[in-house]
Amino acid sequence: MPMVSVRMDDALYHQLRLCAYRADLSLSRFLRPAIERAVSADGKATITVMDELLGIQIQTFALLSALAREQSPDVCRKGFEEARKLLAERGLLEESAA
């Protein structure tokens, strides 16, 4: 079984050790379910620490794109094309959508 090494500050490490101890589990056994929940069956990440910021970004994007559509449909189209290109370069679009 592969082994993973993770760096963390001392305070977090001691908190995790204490939680594992209280649950009568080794640290590895205590952490394994959290790690397994972080990846879905298709191998994509299921959680992100940036969900709130992402939500704000999506709302901002929706407002800006609505304004751009009203002011200049061409600007909106160009913006969407550029966004799709950048997302595809980062592997953030499904192959059928790219």
C-alpha positions in Angstrom: 0.0 0.0 0.0 1.4 3.4 -0.9 2.4 5.8 1.8 1.7 9.6 1.8 3.6 12.2 3.7 1.9 15.5 4.6 3.5 18.5 6.2 1.5 20.4 8.8 2.1 22.7 11.7 2.6 21.2 15.1 -0.7 22.4 16.5 -2.8 20.7 13.8 -0.7 17.5 14.1 -1.3 17.4 17.9 -5.1 18.0 17.4 -5.3 15.2 14.9 -3.4 12.8 17.1 -5.7 13.7 20.0 -8.8 13.1 17.9 -7.4 9.8 16.7 -6.5 8.8 20.2 -10.0 9.6 21.5 -11.5 7.6 18.7 -9.2 4.7 19.6 -7.7 4.7 16.1 -4.3 5.1 14.6 -3.7 8.4 12.9 -3.7 6.8 9.5 -7.0 5.0 10.1 -8.5 8.2 11.5 -7.6 10.2 8.4 -8.3 7.6 5.7 -12.1 8.2 5.5 -11.6 12.0 5.1 -9.1 11.4 2.3 -11.4 8.9 0.6 -14.3 11.4 0.8 -12.1 14.0 -1.0 -12.2 12.0 -4.3 -15.3 10.8 -6.1 -15.6 7.5 -7.9 -14.7 9.1 -11.2 -11.4 10.4 -9.7 -12.4 14.0 -9.5 -12.1 16.1 -6.3 -15.4 16.3 -4.4 -14.5 19.1 -2.0 -12.7 22.4 -2.2 -11.8 24.9 0.5 -12.7 27.6 -2.0 -16.4 26.8 -2.4 -17.6 30.2 -1.0 -15.2 32.2 -3.2 -16.2 30.1 -6.2 -19.9 30.9 -5.5 -19.1 34.6 -5.4 -17.1 34.4 -8.6 -19.9 32.6 -10.4 -22.5 35.2 -9.3 -20.2 38.0 -10.4 -19.6 36.3 -13.7 -23.3 35.9 -14.2 -23.9 39.6 -13.5 -21.1 40.7 -15.8 -22.1 38.5 -18.6 -25.7 39.7 -18.4 -24.5 43.3 -18.6 -22.1 42.4 -21.5 -25.0 40.8 -23.4 -27.1 43.9 -23.1 -24.3 46.3 -24.0 -22.5 44.3 -26.6 -23.3 40.7 -27.6 -20.0 40.5 -29.5 -18.0 41.3 -26.3 -19.9 38.6 -24.5 -19.2 36.0 -27.2 -15.5 36.8 -27.2 -15.4 36.6 -23.4 -17.0 33.2 -23.4 -14.6 32.0 -26.1 -11.6 33.1 -24.1 -13.0 31.6 -20.9 -13.6 28.2 -22.6 -10.1 28.3 -24.0 -8.6 29.0 -20.6 -10.8 26.4 -18.9 -9.9 23.8 -21.5 -6.1 24.5 -21.1 -6.5 23.7 -17.4 -8.5 20.6 -17.9 -11.6 22.1 -16.4 -14.0 21.3 -19.2 -15.2 17.9 -20.2 -13.8 16.7 -23.5 -17.2 16.9 -25.2 -17.6 20.6 -24.1 -14.1 21.7 -25.1 
